[in-house]
Amino acid sequence: MKSIEINENVKLNYISMTKLKTTSVGVYIHSPLNEKTASYNALLALVLKSASREYPSMEAIAESLDDLYGATMGASVLKMGEDHIIYFDAETISDKYTPNGEELLSGLLKLLMSVIFDPKLDGDGFDAEIVEKERKNAIDRIDAFINDKRQYASSRCQAETARGTDFAIIRFGNRDIISKITPKELYDYYKSIINSSVIDIYVCGDADIDTAVNSVREYTNSIDFKKGKIRKTEIINRDVSKVNNVTEKMKVAQGKLAMGFLTNIKPTDDDYYALVVFNSVFGAGAHSKLFNNVREKLSLAYYASSQIEKYKGILIVNAGIEFPNFEKARDEVMLQLEEIKKGNITDHEFSSSISAIVNTCNSYYDDQRALASFYLSEELMGTRRSLESYIENIKKVTPQEVSEVAKKLQLDTVYFLKGEEENA
């Protein structure tokens, strides 16, 4: 990866990938996560991608994308630790494959820079009609998130495990705050962050990096930037004297069990790689103990898996269960953790875990967005590893090291989402 500093806030990162015929661009605008930024950013991302001064409507943007041989562009928000990110994602055909030598990357960056740095305004605020339309879309996205009960339960458990920190805030914001943001308030917020936020641009593909740099500088050179910084995220470090038990009732036909563990391991720790392998042995795949015991052998769950939230030192177990199986499923999850602590890891579980992680990493070489996300994550964590070195360190992990990291886990939160008619 080659990095070029545009100015003290904006950096362009180029990842050469010649095997694909497309070029992708990701723009990440960083801000500290809190309830206001989460809500304002969620709405702002949608408003910005809808129009700019040069492309004043969705139709004008769509026409521009069509002219770029069917290029795509979208916007959303991400949460990486306590860093809340407005994310623009775009893709086009690599310039070397255009029939008449068209510079598609330059055109795509022109469109992106226009919507980000030169938005469409109406008086002293954003276009009111666009804000109202995107306000509905932003609230609909929150509702869709809540309606996905598997995702919702996992997020609620994550929030409970991270209680007392801003990480507990969902990335899509608060619907009550979003419903009250005026076009002027949104524009005032935009002005307060656009020249003071760290902005990372990732270009991935087979591209002329000088052309990309010039396209970005054309829009940023006239802006007076103020030195920004990315909020540093620390893992949760608390003594768990009592498990935080949370039960919630909704109209659901299937119970959702989520268990939040503190890993007590930072991404910069030497045993982080062993934690990644532990997660795979424990619940990340069809080879894992949770899948084969909680789900397959004992039929206690429709699904059972685990995932790491590396920025905050959290591991979440998710299971879809029948309401009466709550205690049995919870206890079986803990039993499988104890098995790993004791070193009871089969050769199949261990080798399959290593292979699964390595195969996933190798798949990034065929996925421009995943590769860019990997390197952005490395930058945010301060580890700055190459994908190759990450893979090599995973291969060095031993079963004994997996057993040792399992002993560091502390059960912090047990969250249960059950039906409204169920007894307390």
TAMO-V64179 format. One record per residue. N is the residue number from 0. RES is the residue in one letter. SS is DSSP state (alpha for helix, beta for strand, coil for the rest). OMEGA is omega in whole degrees, -180 to 180 (* if undefined). BURIAL is + if it has 24 or more other C-alpha atoms within 12 Angstrom, else -. Layout:
<<N & RES & SS & OMEGA & BURIAL> <N & RES & SS & OMEGA & BURIAL>>
This chain:
<<0 & M & coil & 178 & +> <1 & K & beta & -179 & -> <2 & S & beta & 179 & +> <3 & I & beta & 179 & +> <4 & E & beta & 178 & -> <5 & I & coil & 172 & +> <6 & N & coil & -174 & +> <7 & E & coil & 179 & -> <8 & N & coil & -171 & +> <9 & V & beta & 178 & +> <10 & K & beta & 177 & +> <11 & L & beta & -180 & +> <12 & N & beta & -179 & +> <13 & Y & beta & 177 & +> <14 & I & beta & -179 & +> <15 & S & beta & 177 & +> <16 & M & coil & -173 & +> <17 & T & coil & -174 & -> <18 & K & coil & 180 & -> <19 & L & coil & -177 & +> <20 & K & coil & 179 & -> <21 & T & beta & 172 & +> <22 & T & beta & 179 & +> <23 & S & beta & 178 & +> <24 & V & beta & 174 & +> <25 & G & beta & 177 & +> <26 & V & beta & -176 & +> <27 & Y & beta & 179 & +> <28 & I & beta & -172 & +> <29 & H & beta & 172 & +> <30 & S & beta & 179 & +> <31 & P & beta & -178 & +> <32 & L & coil & 167 & +> <33 & N & coil & -174 & +> <34 & E & alpha & 180 & +> <35 & K & alpha & -177 & +> <36 & T & alpha & 179 & +> <37 & A & alpha & -177 & +> <38 & S & alpha & -180 & +> <39 & Y & alpha & 179 & +> <40 & N & alpha & -179 & +> <41 & A & alpha & 178 & +> <42 & L & alpha & -178 & +> <43 & L & alpha & -180 & +> <44 & A & alpha & -178 & +> <45 & L & alpha & 180 & +> <46 & V & alpha & -178 & +> <47 & L & alpha & -175 & +> <48 & K & coil & -177 & +> <49 & S & coil & -176 & +> <50 & A & coil & 171 & +> <51 & S & beta & 179 & +> <52 & R & coil & -178 & +> <53 & E & coil & 178 & -> <54 & Y & coil & -164 & +> <55 & P & coil & 180 & +> <56 & S & coil & 175 & +> <57 & M & alpha & 179 & +> <58 & E & alpha & 179 & -> <59 & A & alpha & 178 & -> <60 & I & alpha & 179 & +> <61 & A & alpha & 179 & +> <62 & E & alpha & 179 & -> <63 & S & alpha & 178 & +> <64 & L & alpha & 177 & +> <65 & D & alpha & 179 & -> <66 & D & alpha & 178 & -> <67 & L & coil & 179 & +> <68 & Y & coil & 175 & +> <69 & G & coil & 176 & -> <70 & A & coil & 179 & +> <71 & T & beta & 176 & +> <72 & M & beta & 177 & +> <73 & G & beta & -180 & +> <74 & A & beta & 179 & +> <75 & S & beta & 175 & +> <76 & V & beta & 180 & +> <77 & L & beta & 173 & +> <78 & K & beta & 177 & +> <79 & M & beta & -171 & +> <80 & G & coil & 177 & +> <81 & E & coil & 173 & +> <82 & D & beta & 179 & +> <83 & H & beta & -167 & +> <84 & I & beta & 166 & +> <85 & I & beta & -170 & +> <86 & Y & beta & 173 & +> <87 & F & beta & -177 & +> <88 & D & beta & -178 & +> <89 & A & beta & -179 & +> <90 & E & beta & 176 & +> <91 & T & beta & 175 & +> <92 & I & beta & 177 & +> <93 & S & coil & -176 & +> <94 & D & alpha & -176 & +> <95 & K & alpha & -179 & -> <96 & Y & alpha & 179 & -> <97 & T & coil & -174 & -> <98 & P & coil & -175 & -> <99 & N & coil & 178 & -> <100 & G & coil & -180 & -> <101 & E & coil & 178 & -> <102 & E & coil & -175 & +> <103 & L & alpha & -180 & +> <104 & L & alpha & 178 & +> <105 & S & alpha & 179 & +> <106 & G & alpha & 180 & +> <107 & L & alpha & 179 & +> <108 & L & alpha & 176 & +> <109 & K & alpha & 179 & +> <110 & L & alpha & -179 & +> <111 & L & alpha & -179 & +> <112 & M & alpha & 179 & +> <113 & S & alpha & -178 & +> <114 & V & alpha & -178 & +> <115 & I & alpha & -172 & +> <116 & F & alpha & -177 & +> <117 & D & coil & -173 & +> <118 & P & beta & 176 & +> <119 & K & coil & -178 & +> <120 & L & beta & 174 & +> <121 & D & beta & -176 & -> <122 & G & coil & -177 & -> <123 & D & coil & 179 & -> <124 & G & beta & 175 & +> <125 & F & beta & 178 & +> <126 & D & coil & -174 & +> <127 & A & alpha & -179 & -> <128 & E & alpha & 178 & -> <129 & I & alpha & -180 & +> <130 & V & alpha & -179 & +> <131 & E & alpha & 180 & +> <132 & K & alpha & -177 & -> <133 & E & alpha & 174 & +> <134 & R & alpha & 178 & +> <135 & K & alpha & 179 & +> <136 & N & alpha & 180 & +> <137 & A & alpha & 179 & +> <138 & I & alpha & 177 & +> <139 & D & alpha & 180 & -> <140 & R & alpha & 176 & +> <141 & I & alpha & 180 & +> <142 & D & alpha & 179 & -> <143 & A & alpha & 178 & -> <144 & F & alpha & -180 & +> <145 & I & alpha & -179 & +> <146 & N & alpha & 173 & -> <147 & D & coil & -169 & -> <148 & K & alpha & 177 & +> <149 & R & alpha & 179 & +> <150 & Q & alpha & -178 & +> <151 & Y & alpha & -179 & +> <152 & A & alpha & 179 & +> <153 & S & alpha & 180 & +> <154 & S & alpha & 179 & +> <155 & R & alpha & 178 & +> <156 & C & alpha & 178 & +> <157 & Q & alpha & 180 & +> <158 & A & alpha & 179 & +> <159 & E & alpha & 179 & +> <160 & T & alpha & 180 & +> <161 & A & coil & -177 & +> <162 & R & coil & -179 & -> <163 & G & coil & 178 & -> <164 & T & coil & 179 & -> <165 & D & alpha & 179 & +> <166 & F & alpha & 180 & +> <167 & A & alpha & -179 & +> <168 & I & coil & 179 & +> <169 & I & coil & -173 & +> <170 & R & coil & -178 & +> <171 & F & coil & 175 & +> <172 & G & coil & -176 & +> <173 & N & coil & -175 & +> <174 & R & alpha & 179 & +> <175 & D & alpha & 178 & -> <176 & I & alpha & -179 & +> <177 & I & alpha & -177 & +> <178 & S & alpha & -175 & +> <179 & K & alpha & -178 & -> <180 & I & coil & 178 & +> <181 & T & coil & 177 & +> <182 & P & alpha & 179 & +> <183 & K & alpha & 179 & -> <184 & E & alpha & -180 & +> <185 & L & alpha & 179 & +> <186 & Y & alpha & 177 & +> <187 & D & alpha & 178 & -> <188 & Y & alpha & 178 & +> <189 & Y & alpha & -180 & +> <190 & K & alpha & -177 & +> <191 & S & alpha & -176 & -> <192 & I & alpha & -167 & +> <193 & I & alpha & -180 & +> <194 & N & coil & -179 & +> <195 & S & coil & 180 & +> <196 & S & coil & 171 & +> <197 & V & coil & -179 & +> <198 & I & beta & 177 & +> <199 & D & beta & 177 & +> <200 & I & beta & 178 & +> <201 & Y & beta & 174 & +> <202 & V & beta & -175 & +> <203 & C & beta & -180 & +> <204 & G & beta & 178 & +> <205 & D & coil & -168 & +> <206 & A & coil & 172 & +> <207 & D & coil & -173 & +> <208 & I & alpha & 179 & +> <209 & D & alpha & 177 & -> <210 & T & alpha & 179 & -> <211 & A & alpha & 180 & +> <212 & V & alpha & 180 & +> <213 & N & alpha & 179 & -> <214 & S & alpha & 179 & +> <215 & V & alpha & -178 & +> <216 & R & alpha & 180 & +> <217 & E & alpha & -178 & -> <218 & Y & alpha & -173 & +> <219 & T & alpha & -175 & +> <220 & N & coil & -177 & -> <221 & S & coil & -178 & -> <222 & I & coil & 178 & -> <223 & D & coil & -177 & -> <224 & F & coil & 174 & -> <225 & K & coil & -174 & -> <226 & K & coil & 178 & -> <227 & G & coil & 177 & -> <228 & K & coil & 179 & -> <229 & I & coil & -179 & +> <230 & R & coil & 180 & +> <231 & K & coil & -180 & -> <232 & T & coil & 177 & +> <233 & E & coil & 177 & +> <234 & I & coil & 179 & +> <235 & I & coil & -178 & +> <236 & N & coil & 179 & +> <237 & R & coil & 175 & +> <238 & D & coil & -179 & -> <239 & V & coil & 179 & -> <240 & S & coil & -180 & -> <241 & K & coil & -180 & -> <242 & V & coil & 178 & -> <243 & N & beta & -179 & +> <244 & N & beta & -178 & -> <245 & V & beta & 177 & +> <246 & T & beta & -179 & +> <247 & E & beta & 180 & +> <248 & K & beta & 176 & -> <249 & M & beta & 175 & -> <250 & K & coil & 180 & -> <251 & V & coil & 178 & +> <252 & A & coil & -177 & -> <253 & Q & coil & 179 & +> <254 & G & beta & 177 & +> <255 & K & beta & 177 & +> <256 & L & beta & 175 & +> <257 & A & beta & -177 & +> <258 & M & beta & -178 & +> <259 & G & beta & 179 & +> <260 & F & beta & 169 & +> <261 & L & beta & -177 & +> <262 & T & coil & -177 & +> <263 & N & coil & -180 & +> <264 & I & coil & 178 & +> <265 & K & coil & 178 & +> <266 & P & coil & 180 & +> <267 & T & coil & -180 & +> <268 & D & coil & 180 & -> <269 & D & coil & -177 & -> <270 & D & coil & 176 & +> <271 & Y & alpha & 180 & +> <272 & Y & alpha & 178 & +> <273 & A & alpha & 177 & +> <274 & L & alpha & 179 & +> <275 & V & alpha & 179 & +> <276 & V & alpha & 176 & +> <277 & F & alpha & -179 & +> <278 & N & alpha & 179 & +> <279 & S & alpha & 177 & +> <280 & V & alpha & -175 & +> <281 & F & alpha & -173 & +> <282 & G & coil & -176 & +> <283 & A & coil & 176 & +> <284 & G & coil & -178 & +> <285 & A & coil & 178 & +> <286 & H & coil & -168 & +> <287 & S & coil & 180 & +> <288 & K & alpha & 180 & +> <289 & L & alpha & -179 & +> <290 & F & alpha & -173 & +> <291 & N & alpha & -180 & +> <292 & N & alpha & -179 & +> <293 & V & alpha & -176 & +> <294 & R & alpha & -171 & +> <295 & E & alpha & -173 & -> <296 & K & alpha & -174 & -> <297 & L & coil & 180 & -> <298 & S & coil & 180 & -> <299 & L & coil & -176 & +> <300 & A & coil & 173 & +> <301 & Y & coil & 172 & +> <302 & Y & beta & 178 & +> <303 & A & beta & -176 & +> <304 & S & beta & 177 & +> <305 & S & beta & 178 & +> <306 & Q & beta & -179 & +> <307 & I & beta & 167 & +> <308 & E & beta & -168 & +> <309 & K & coil & -175 & +> <310 & Y & coil & -176 & +> <311 & K & coil & 179 & +> <312 & G & coil & -179 & +> <313 & I & beta & 170 & +> <314 & L & beta & -178 & +> <315 & I & beta & 172 & +> <316 & V & beta & 179 & +> <317 & N & beta & 178 & +> <318 & A & beta & 173 & +> <319 & G & beta & -170 & +> <320 & I & beta & 166 & +> <321 & E & coil & -175 & +> <322 & F & alpha & -177 & +> <323 & P & alpha & -176 & -> <324 & N & alpha & -175 & +> <325 & F & alpha & -176 & +> <326 & E & alpha & 180 & -> <327 & K & alpha & -180 & -> <328 & A & alpha & 178 & +> <329 & R & alpha & -178 & +> <330 & D & alpha & -180 & -> <331 & E & alpha & 175 & +> <332 & V & alpha & 180 & +> <333 & M & alpha & 178 & +> <334 & L & alpha & 179 & -> <335 & Q & alpha & 174 & +> <336 & L & alpha & 179 & +> <337 & E & alpha & 178 & +> <338 & E & alpha & 179 & +> <339 & I & alpha & 177 & +> <340 & K & alpha & -180 & +> <341 & K & coil & -179 & -> <342 & G & coil & 180 & +> <343 & N & coil & 179 & +> <344 & I & coil & -178 & +> <345 & T & coil & 177 & -> <346 & D & alpha & -180 & -> <347 & H & alpha & 180 & -> <348 & E & alpha & -176 & +> <349 & F & alpha & -178 & +> <350 & S & alpha & 179 & +> <351 & S & alpha & 179 & +> <352 & S & alpha & 178 & +> <353 & I & alpha & -179 & +> <354 & S & alpha & -179 & -> <355 & A & alpha & -180 & +> <356 & I & alpha & -180 & +> <357 & V & alpha & 179 & +> <358 & N & alpha & 177 & -> <359 & T & alpha & 179 & +> <360 & C & alpha & 179 & +> <361 & N & alpha & 179 & -> <362 & S & alpha & 178 & -> <363 & Y & alpha & 179 & +> <364 & Y & alpha & 176 & +> <365 & D & alpha & -175 & -> <366 & D & coil & -175 & +> <367 & Q & alpha & -179 & +> <368 & R & alpha & 180 & +> <369 & A & alpha & -180 & +> <370 & L & alpha & 177 & +> <371 & A & alpha & 180 & +> <372 & S & alpha & 178 & +> <373 & F & alpha & -176 & +> <374 & Y & alpha & 174 & +> <375 & L & alpha & 179 & +> <376 & S & alpha & 178 & +> <377 & E & alpha & 179 & -> <378 & E & alpha & -178 & +> <379 & L & alpha & -180 & +> <380 & M & alpha & -179 & +> <381 & G & coil & -179 & -> <382 & T & coil & 174 & -> <383 & R & coil & 177 & -> <384 & R & coil & 170 & -> <385 & S & coil & 178 & -> <386 & L & alpha & 180 & +> <387 & E & alpha & -180 & -> <388 & S & alpha & 177 & -> <389 & Y & alpha & 179 & +> <390 & I & alpha & -179 & +> <391 & E & alpha & 178 & -> <392 & N & alpha & 175 & +> <393 & I & alpha & -178 & +> <394 & K & alpha & -178 & +> <395 & K & coil & -178 & -> <396 & V & coil & 179 & +> <397 & T & coil & 176 & +> <398 & P & alpha & 179 & +> <399 & Q & alpha & 178 & +> <400 & E & alpha & 176 & +> <401 & V & alpha & 179 & +> <402 & S & alpha & -178 & +> <403 & E & alpha & 180 & +> <404 & V & alpha & 178 & +> <405 & A & alpha & -179 & +> <406 & K & coil & 180 & +> <407 & K & coil & -176 & +> <408 & L & coil & 175 & +> <409 & Q & beta & 175 & +> <410 & L & beta & -177 & +> <411 & D & beta & -172 & +> <412 & T & beta & 170 & +> <413 & V & beta & -179 & +> <414 & Y & beta & -180 & +> <415 & F & beta & 175 & +> <416 & L & beta & -177 & +> <417 & K & beta & -177 & +> <418 & G & beta & -177 & -> <419 & E & coil & -177 & -> <420 & E & coil & -178 & -> <421 & E & coil & 178 & -> <422 & N & coil & 179 & -> <423 & A & coil & * & ->>
